[in-house]
Amino acid sequence: MDFVLDFLSNIAWWGWILIGLLLVAIRDIFFQKKHTISHNFPIIGHLRYLFESIGPEMRQYFVANNREELPFNRIERGWIYASAKKENNYEGFGTDRDIYEHQHIFINNAMMPFKIDKNHPNKLDKTFLPCAKVMGEFNKRKRPYRPASVINVSAMSFGSLSAKAVESLNKGVKIAGAYHNTGEGGLSPYHSNGGDVVFHFGTGYFGVRAEDGGFSMGKMIKLVENNPFIRAIEVKLSQGAKPGKGGVLPGAKITKQIAEIRGVEIGKDVLSPPNHKAFSNVPEMVDFIEKIAEATGLPVGIKAAIGKLEQWEELADIMLKTGNGPDFITVDGGEGGTGAAPPSFADHVSLPWVYGFSDLYKLFKYKGLSERIVFIGSGKLGFPAKAAMAFAMGADCINVAREAMMSIGCIQAQICHTNRCPSGVATQSKWLQNGIDPTLKSERLAQYFKTFRKELVEITHAAGYEHPCQFKMSDIEINVDDHNLSKELNRTYMYEKSHVPFTSMQNLKDCLYLGGQLKASPQTN
């Protein structure tokens, strides 16, 4: 009797399934007009769209090899994950990378590595690696700032990232002694967990937005006075993902809290225009920078992706003539980033980091201005060897975005713009965010930064130097063809890096920590 009941029950279940499939087939054939495949192949056609939607994940885990995936391959992601978790990030049996491929980086090691004694700062702390330059020193800002870490969190806003992700990043930079760039979404409560902050704003002026949508100096002054952990201000001119194009934050992602922070309406799409209201040309931009610096006392810099150089040359000439201008310049690579963009922009507008940075640095060096600016590199530089190359080219600090996201759990699902990020990092979904434990993830961000600095220090010592600011262009080679045709960076990009006024790591340590206050850098003592 029980067998008969079970049999009838199974028939009932299958019956309901068949009825459901029949209804789907009827809908596909007679009622939906959008999808030809599902009309012509009802039910089965849906598998095509399913496989298409999970294609990136399938390729990531089952199809792509360790080195061929973009934007970050499995080896790169694995190194970040292992470093963040303080796991073994070594590889055995030699490299599986094609070291003869185009653009492969070689760091010329010294016959005798740099030797550190028992009292050296890196003997006591293998992760100690502050910036050799001071933001705002040349222009004599009231509150100059020396970043205590050469690797820092790049501009990613609350709104694009979740609350718990931003909280994790800020708590992490506090542990690591780094700084946290707010991105253009304004300063949120989640940026206020003890880490140094660089306040960043773009054409939407979120957080310092006037009622007419322009810039409010009064709000800027109040923001800095109320939040002393803001150590510098960055004005975004453009970003690598979509230079020359404004951003869009969909109304569906704008919660009450985000609306209050940004000074916008709930549920309404927010469009950031491509141009600033506060200035319309280079001289006006320099005046704008100086007014903010005077009103706040903080170093003020600019961020941009690089393309045409005429206006950059105009900026350099104004700086030479007046002594005014940005204290730091963040160069974003065209291969970025965390901002969603049309493929036409992401793939083709602006130069990759190595080309854009070398063009800009060369211009400022020839004008005699490179030593007074802190240059920050941003664009897939969150790996020690790439950082060494960046320092050899003239960078003073590295900002990382996607690498920082991966250290707190990002799996490169590449659906940041959909609000369905499975790791909870780039979504406003409360349910998806619940998978993030800020206490744990902040430790992982900090550990990634510490591992990065430790390995960069070790590479620096292997090249015979104490600090990566001492790298010269000729210390790095980049593959062009076979070794007879490979070129050092100075021959590849046709310039020599300027001298960085560095004396010793001990001096940097004294400047950072003596009395708990920032002292002037060595060259002005």
C-alpha positions as CSV (number, residue, x, y, z in Angstrom):
1,M,0.0,0.0,0.0
2,D,2.8,2.4,0.9
3,F,4.5,1.6,-2.4
4,V,1.4,2.5,-4.3
5,L,1.0,5.8,-2.4
6,D,4.6,6.8,-3.1
7,F,4.2,5.9,-6.8
8,L,1.1,8.1,-7.1
9,S,2.8,10.9,-5.2
10,N,5.8,10.9,-7.6
11,I,3.4,10.9,-10.5
12,A,1.7,14.0,-9.0
13,W,5.1,15.8,-8.7
14,W,6.1,15.0,-12.2
15,G,2.7,16.1,-13.4
16,W,3.1,19.5,-11.8
17,I,6.6,19.8,-13.3
18,L,5.2,19.0,-16.8
19,I,2.4,21.5,-16.4
20,G,4.9,24.2,-15.4
21,L,7.1,23.4,-18.4
22,L,4.1,23.5,-20.7
23,L,3.1,26.9,-19.4
24,V,6.6,28.2,-20.0
25,A,6.5,26.8,-23.6
26,I,3.1,28.4,-24.2
27,R,4.5,31.7,-22.9
28,D,7.6,31.4,-25.1
29,I,5.8,30.7,-28.3
30,F,2.7,32.9,-28.0
31,F,3.3,35.7,-25.6
32,Q,6.9,36.8,-25.5
33,K,8.4,38.6,-28.5
34,K,11.8,39.7,-27.2
35,H,13.9,36.6,-27.5
36,T,14.0,34.7,-30.8
37,I,15.9,31.7,-29.4
38,S,13.4,31.0,-26.6
39,H,10.5,31.4,-29.1
40,N,12.0,29.0,-31.6
41,F,13.3,26.6,-29.0
42,P,10.9,26.9,-26.0
43,I,12.2,25.8,-22.6
44,I,15.5,24.6,-24.0
45,G,16.3,28.1,-25.3
46,H,16.4,29.4,-21.7
47,L,19.6,27.3,-21.1
48,R,21.4,29.5,-23.7
49,Y,20.7,32.6,-21.6
50,L,21.6,30.8,-18.4
51,F,24.9,29.6,-19.7
52,E,25.6,33.1,-21.2
53,S,24.9,34.7,-17.8
54,I,27.3,32.4,-15.9
55,G,29.9,32.3,-18.7
56,P,32.5,34.5,-16.9
57,E,32.3,32.3,-13.8
58,M,32.6,29.1,-15.8
59,R,35.6,30.3,-17.7
60,Q,37.2,31.6,-14.5
61,Y,37.1,28.2,-12.8
62,F,37.1,25.6,-15.6
63,V,38.3,27.0,-18.9
64,A,40.9,29.8,-18.6
65,N,44.4,28.8,-17.6
66,N,46.3,30.4,-14.7
67,R,47.8,33.2,-16.7
68,E,45.4,34.2,-19.5
69,E,42.4,35.7,-17.7
70,L,41.7,39.4,-17.6
71,P,41.7,41.9,-15.9
72,F,43.4,39.8,-13.2
73,N,44.4,36.3,-13.9
74,R,44.2,33.4,-11.4
75,I,47.8,33.7,-10.3
76,E,47.4,37.4,-9.5
77,R,44.2,36.9,-7.6
78,G,45.6,33.9,-5.8
79,W,48.6,36.0,-4.7
80,I,46.3,38.7,-3.3
81,Y,44.1,36.2,-1.5
82,A,47.0,34.3,0.0
83,S,48.7,37.5,1.1
84,A,45.5,38.8,2.7
85,K,45.0,35.6,4.6
86,K,48.7,35.4,5.6
87,E,48.9,32.0,3.8
88,N,51.8,30.6,1.7
89,N,51.9,32.8,-1.4
90,Y,55.0,31.2,-2.8
91,E,55.2,29.1,-6.0
92,G,57.4,26.1,-6.6
93,F,59.1,24.5,-9.5
94,G,59.9,27.8,-11.2
95,T,57.6,30.3,-12.8
96,D,54.8,29.2,-15.2
97,R,54.8,32.6,-16.8
98,D,56.2,33.2,-20.3
99,I,59.1,35.4,-19.3
100,Y,59.8,36.2,-23.0
101,E,56.3,37.7,-23.6
102,H,55.9,41.3,-24.7
103,Q,55.9,43.8,-21.8
104,H,57.3,41.3,-19.2
105,I,59.2,43.2,-16.4
106,F,62.7,42.3,-15.3
107,I,64.3,43.9,-12.2
108,N,68.1,44.1,-12.4
109,N,69.3,42.7,-9.1
110,A,72.6,43.9,-7.6
111,M,75.6,41.6,-7.1
112,M,75.5,42.4,-3.4
113,P,72.0,43.2,-1.9
114,F,71.5,46.1,0.4
115,K,72.5,45.1,3.9
116,I,70.4,46.2,6.9
117,D,71.8,46.2,10.5
118,K,70.1,45.0,13.6
119,N,68.7,48.5,14.4
120,H,67.4,49.3,10.9
121,P,63.7,50.1,10.7
122,N,63.1,47.1,8.3
123,K,64.9,44.8,10.7
124,L,62.4,45.8,13.4
125,D,59.4,46.0,11.1
126,K,59.7,44.3,7.7
127,T,56.6,46.1,6.4
128,F,57.8,49.6,7.2
129,L,57.7,51.6,4.0
130,P,56.6,55.3,4.1
131,C,56.5,57.7,1.2
132,A,59.8,59.5,0.7
133,K,58.1,62.8,-0.2
134,V,55.7,65.1,1.7
135,M,52.4,66.3,0.1
136,G,52.1,70.1,0.4
137,E,55.7,70.7,1.5
138,F,56.8,72.8,-1.5
139,N,53.7,75.0,-1.5
140,K,54.0,75.4,2.3
141,R,50.6,74.1,3.2
142,K,49.6,74.5,6.8
143,R,49.1,70.8,7.3
144,P,51.5,68.9,5.0
145,Y,51.1,65.2,4.9
146,R,53.6,62.3,4.4
147,P,51.8,59.0,3.7
148,A,53.0,56.4,6.1
149,S,52.6,53.7,3.5
150,V,53.5,53.7,-0.2
151,I,50.4,51.5,-1.0
152,N,47.0,53.0,-0.2
153,V,43.3,52.5,-1.1
154,S,42.3,54.2,-4.3
155,A,39.1,56.2,-4.9
156,M,36.0,54.0,-4.5
157,S,32.9,55.6,-3.2
158,F,30.2,54.5,-0.8
159,G,27.4,53.8,-3.1
160,S,29.5,52.0,-5.6
161,L,30.8,49.9,-2.7
162,S,28.7,48.6,0.1
163,A,28.8,50.0,3.6
164,K,30.5,47.0,5.1
165,A,33.1,47.0,2.3
166,V,34.0,50.7,3.0
167,E,34.1,50.0,6.7
168,S,36.4,47.1,6.1
169,L,38.7,49.2,4.0
170,N,38.9,52.0,6.5
171,K,39.5,49.8,9.5
172,G,42.1,48.0,7.4
173,V,44.1,51.1,6.4
174,K,44.2,52.1,10.1
175,I,45.8,48.8,11.0
176,A,48.2,49.0,8.0
177,G,49.1,52.7,8.5
178,A,47.8,53.6,5.1
179,Y,45.3,56.1,3.8
180,H,41.8,55.6,2.3
181,N,40.6,57.7,-0.6
182,T,36.8,58.3,-0.3
183,G,36.0,58.3,-4.0
184,E,33.5,60.9,-5.3
185,G,30.5,59.7,-3.3
186,G,31.3,61.9,-0.3
187,L,32.5,61.2,3.3
188,S,30.3,58.5,4.9
189,P,30.2,57.2,8.5
190,Y,32.0,54.1,7.2
191,H,35.1,56.2,6.3
192,S,35.3,57.3,10.0
193,N,36.9,54.2,11.6
194,G,40.3,55.6,12.4
195,G,42.1,55.5,9.0
196,D,43.7,58.5,7.4
197,V,41.4,59.8,4.6
198,V,42.0,61.6,1.3
199,F,38.7,63.4,0.5
200,H,38.0,63.0,-3.2
201,F,35.4,64.8,-5.2
202,G,34.4,65.1,-8.9
203,T,32.0,67.1,-11.0
204,G,29.0,66.1,-8.8
205,Y,30.7,67.7,-5.7
206,F,29.0,65.0,-3.5
207,G,29.5,65.9,0.2
208,V,30.5,69.5,-0.6
209,R,27.6,70.1,-3.0
210,A,25.8,73.5,-3.1
211,E,22.0,73.7,-3.8
212,D,22.6,74.5,-7.4
213,G,24.8,71.4,-7.9
214,G,28.0,73.3,-7.8
215,F,30.9,73.4,-5.2
216,S,30.4,74.8,-1.7
217,M,33.5,76.1,0.0
218,G,31.6,76.5,3.2
219,K,30.7,72.8,3.3
220,M,34.3,71.9,2.4
221,I,35.7,73.9,5.3
222,K,33.1,72.5,7.7
223,L,33.9,68.9,6.5
224,V,37.6,69.3,7.2
225,E,37.1,71.0,10.6
226,N,34.7,68.3,11.7
227,N,36.9,65.4,10.5
228,P,40.6,66.0,11.3
229,F,41.4,62.5,9.9
230,I,41.0,64.1,6.4
231,R,44.7,64.6,5.5
232,A,44.5,65.7,1.8
233,I,42.0,66.7,-0.8
234,E,41.8,65.3,-4.4
235,V,40.0,66.9,-7.3
236,K,39.0,64.4,-9.9
237,L,39.4,65.6,-13.5
238,S,38.9,62.2,-15.1
239,Q,39.2,58.5,-14.3
240,G,40.8,55.6,-16.3
241,A,37.5,53.7,-16.8
242,K,35.8,56.5,-18.6
243,P,37.8,59.7,-19.0
244,G,35.8,62.6,-20.4
245,K,32.5,61.0,-19.4
246,G,30.4,61.7,-16.3
247,G,29.2,58.9,-14.0
248,V,25.8,57.5,-13.3
249,L,24.5,56.2,-10.0
250,P,21.1,54.5,-10.7
251,G,18.2,55.6,-8.6
252,A,17.7,52.0,-7.4
253,K,21.0,52.1,-5.6
254,I,20.3,55.5,-3.8
255,T,19.2,54.8,-0.3
256,K,18.2,57.5,2.2
257,Q,21.7,57.4,3.7
258,I,23.4,57.7,0.3
259,A,21.1,60.6,-0.7
260,E,21.9,62.5,2.5
261,I,25.6,62.0,2.1
262,R,25.7,63.0,-1.5
263,G,23.0,65.8,-1.2
264,V,20.8,64.3,-3.9
265,E,17.2,62.9,-4.2
266,I,16.2,59.4,-3.1
267,G,15.4,57.0,-5.9
268,K,16.4,59.4,-8.7
269,D,19.3,58.7,-11.1
270,V,22.3,60.9,-10.3
271,L,24.3,62.1,-13.3
272,S,27.8,63.5,-12.8
273,P,28.6,65.8,-15.8
274,P,31.9,65.5,-17.6
275,N,32.8,69.1,-16.8
276,H,33.4,71.0,-13.5
277,K,31.2,74.0,-12.7
278,A,33.8,75.5,-10.4
279,F,36.3,76.0,-13.2
280,S,36.4,75.8,-17.0
281,N,40.1,76.2,-17.9
282,V,43.6,75.5,-16.4
283,P,44.2,78.9,-14.8
284,E,40.8,78.8,-13.1
285,M,41.6,75.2,-11.9
286,V,44.9,76.4,-10.3
287,D,43.0,79.3,-8.6
288,F,40.4,76.8,-7.4
289,I,43.1,74.5,-5.9
290,E,44.8,77.4,-4.1
291,K,41.5,78.6,-2.6
292,I,40.8,75.1,-1.2
293,A,44.3,74.8,0.1
294,E,44.2,78.2,1.8
295,A,40.8,77.6,3.3
296,T,41.5,74.1,4.7
297,G,45.3,74.1,5.2
298,L,45.5,70.7,3.5
299,P,47.5,69.5,0.4
300,V,45.3,69.5,-2.7
301,G,45.9,67.3,-5.7
302,I,44.3,66.3,-8.9
303,K,43.5,62.9,-10.4
304,A,43.3,62.2,-14.2
305,A,43.7,59.7,-16.9
306,I,46.2,60.9,-19.5
307,G,45.7,61.6,-23.2
308,K,46.5,65.0,-24.9
309,L,49.3,66.9,-23.2
310,E,48.7,70.5,-24.3
311,Q,46.7,71.5,-21.2
312,W,49.1,69.7,-18.9
313,E,51.9,71.8,-20.4
314,E,49.8,74.9,-19.7
315,L,49.5,73.7,-16.1
316,A,53.2,73.2,-15.8
317,D,53.9,76.7,-17.2
318,I,51.5,78.3,-14.7
319,M,53.1,76.4,-11.9
320,L,56.5,77.7,-13.0
321,K,55.3,81.3,-13.3
322,T,53.2,81.5,-10.1
323,G,54.6,78.8,-7.8
324,N,51.0,77.6,-7.4
325,G,49.3,74.4,-8.4
326,P,48.6,70.9,-7.2
327,D,50.6,69.3,-4.4
328,F,50.2,65.8,-5.9
329,I,49.0,64.2,-9.1
330,T,47.3,60.9,-9.3
331,V,47.7,59.3,-12.7
332,D,45.0,56.8,-13.5
333,G,45.6,54.2,-16.2
334,G,43.2,53.6,-19.1
335,E,43.0,50.0,-18.0
336,G,41.1,51.0,-14.9
337,G,38.9,50.4,-13.0
338,T,36.0,50.1,-10.6
339,G,33.7,52.6,-12.5
340,A,31.2,51.1,-14.9
341,A,31.7,52.4,-18.5
342,P,30.7,51.7,-22.1
343,P,33.3,49.4,-23.8
344,S,34.1,52.1,-26.3
345,F,35.4,54.2,-23.4
346,A,36.9,51.4,-21.3
347,D,38.7,49.9,-24.3
348,H,39.9,52.9,-26.2
349,V,39.8,56.3,-24.4
350,S,43.0,57.4,-22.6
351,L,46.4,55.8,-22.4
352,P,47.4,52.8,-20.3
353,W,49.3,53.7,-17.2
354,V,52.8,53.2,-18.4
355,Y,52.3,55.3,-21.5
356,G,50.3,58.0,-19.8
357,F,52.5,58.3,-16.7
358,S,55.7,58.4,-18.7
359,D,54.4,61.1,-21.0
360,L,53.2,63.3,-18.1
361,Y,56.3,62.7,-15.9
362,K,58.6,63.5,-18.7
363,L,56.8,66.8,-19.4
364,F,57.0,67.9,-15.7
365,K,60.6,66.7,-15.4
366,Y,61.7,68.8,-18.4
367,K,59.9,71.8,-16.9
368,G,61.9,71.3,-13.7
369,L,58.7,70.5,-11.6
370,S,58.9,66.7,-10.9
371,E,60.6,67.1,-7.6
372,R,58.0,69.3,-6.1
373,I,55.0,67.0,-6.9
374,V,54.1,63.7,-5.2
375,F,53.2,61.4,-8.1
376,I,50.7,58.6,-7.4
377,G,50.2,55.7,-9.7
378,S,46.9,53.9,-10.1
379,G,46.1,51.2,-12.6
380,K,46.8,47.5,-11.9
381,L,49.9,48.3,-9.9
382,G,49.1,46.4,-6.8
383,F,51.9,43.8,-7.1
384,P,55.5,44.3,-5.9
385,A,57.2,43.9,-9.3
386,K,54.8,46.4,-11.0
387,A,55.3,48.8,-8.1
388,A,59.1,48.6,-8.5
389,M,58.6,49.5,-12.1
390,A,56.3,52.4,-11.2
391,F,58.8,53.7,-8.7
392,A,61.6,53.5,-11.3
393,M,59.4,55.6,-13.6
394,G,58.9,58.3,-11.0
395,A,55.9,57.3,-8.9
396,D,56.1,58.1,-5.2
397,C,53.0,56.1,-4.0
398,I,50.6,53.4,-5.4
399,N,46.8,53.5,-5.1
400,V,45.0,50.2,-5.5
401,A,41.3,49.7,-6.1
402,R,40.4,46.3,-7.5
403,E,43.3,44.6,-5.6
404,A,42.0,46.1,-2.4
405,M,38.5,44.8,-3.2
406,M,39.9,41.3,-3.8
407,S,41.7,41.4,-0.4
408,I,38.3,41.8,1.3
409,G,36.5,39.1,-0.7
410,C,35.9,40.2,-4.3
411,I,35.9,37.2,-6.7
412,Q,36.1,39.2,-10.0
413,A,32.5,38.3,-11.0
414,Q,32.5,41.5,-13.1
415,I,28.9,42.4,-12.3
416,C,29.8,45.5,-10.1
417,H,27.4,47.7,-12.1
418,T,24.3,45.4,-11.5
419,N,24.0,45.7,-7.7
420,R,24.2,41.9,-7.6
421,C,27.8,41.5,-6.5
422,P,27.9,38.0,-5.0
423,S,30.6,38.8,-2.5
424,G,28.7,41.8,-1.0
425,V,31.5,44.2,-1.9
426,A,29.9,46.3,-4.7
427,T,26.2,46.2,-3.9
428,Q,23.7,47.9,-1.7
429,S,21.8,44.7,-1.0
430,K,21.6,44.2,2.7
431,W,21.4,40.4,2.3
432,L,24.5,40.2,0.1
433,Q,26.4,42.5,2.4
434,N,25.8,40.2,5.4
435,G,28.5,37.9,4.1
436,I,31.2,40.6,5.0
437,D,32.6,40.6,8.5
438,P,34.4,44.0,8.7
439,T,36.6,42.9,11.6
440,L,37.9,39.9,9.6
441,K,38.1,41.7,6.3
442,S,39.9,44.7,7.7
443,E,42.6,42.4,8.9
444,R,42.9,40.9,5.5
445,L,43.2,44.3,3.8
446,A,45.9,45.2,6.3
447,Q,47.8,41.9,5.8
448,Y,47.7,42.3,2.0
449,F,49.2,45.8,2.4
450,K,51.9,44.5,4.8
451,T,52.8,41.6,2.6
452,F,53.0,43.9,-0.4
453,R,55.3,46.3,1.4
454,K,57.5,43.5,2.8
455,E,58.0,42.0,-0.7
456,L,58.6,45.4,-2.3
457,V,61.2,46.1,0.4
458,E,62.9,42.8,-0.3
459,I,62.9,43.4,-4.1
460,T,64.4,46.9,-3.3
461,H,67.1,45.4,-1.2
462,A,67.8,42.8,-3.9
463,A,68.4,45.6,-6.3
464,G,70.9,47.2,-3.9
465,Y,68.7,50.0,-2.6
466,E,67.2,50.9,0.8
467,H,63.9,52.5,-0.4
468,P,62.1,52.0,-3.8
469,C,62.3,55.8,-4.4
470,Q,66.0,55.1,-5.3
471,F,65.1,52.9,-8.2
472,K,66.4,54.3,-11.5
473,M,64.9,53.8,-14.9
474,S,67.9,51.6,-15.9
475,D,67.2,49.2,-13.1
476,I,64.1,47.8,-14.9
477,E,64.0,46.2,-18.3
478,I,60.9,45.4,-20.3
479,N,60.6,42.9,-23.0
480,V,60.4,44.1,-26.6
481,D,61.7,41.0,-28.3
482,D,64.8,38.9,-27.6
483,H,67.3,40.1,-25.0
484,N,69.4,42.0,-27.6
485,L,66.3,44.1,-28.3
486,S,64.9,44.4,-24.7
487,K,65.3,47.9,-23.3
488,E,65.7,49.6,-20.0
489,L,62.9,51.9,-19.0
490,N,64.9,55.0,-19.7
491,R,65.5,53.9,-23.3
492,T,62.0,52.7,-23.7
493,Y,60.2,55.9,-22.5
494,M,63.1,58.3,-23.3
495,Y,63.6,60.1,-20.0
496,E,65.5,59.8,-16.7
497,K,63.7,59.9,-13.4
498,S,64.4,62.9,-11.2
499,H,66.3,62.6,-7.9
500,V,64.2,62.0,-4.8
501,P,65.5,63.7,-1.7
502,F,65.9,60.5,0.5
503,T,68.5,60.1,3.2
504,S,67.5,56.9,5.1
505,M,64.6,54.9,6.3
506,Q,65.6,55.8,9.9
507,N,65.1,59.5,9.0
508,L,61.7,58.7,7.6
509,K,60.8,56.9,10.7
510,D,61.9,59.8,12.9
511,C,59.9,62.2,10.7
512,L,56.8,60.2,11.0
513,Y,56.8,59.2,14.6
514,L,59.0,61.6,16.7
515,G,56.6,63.0,19.3
516,G,53.6,61.5,17.4
517,Q,53.7,64.5,15.0
518,L,54.7,65.0,11.4
519,K,58.0,66.8,11.0
520,A,59.4,68.5,8.0
521,S,61.1,66.2,5.5
522,P,64.9,65.9,5.5
523,Q,65.6,68.5,2.8
524,T,64.0,71.3,4.8
525,N,65.5,70.5,8.3
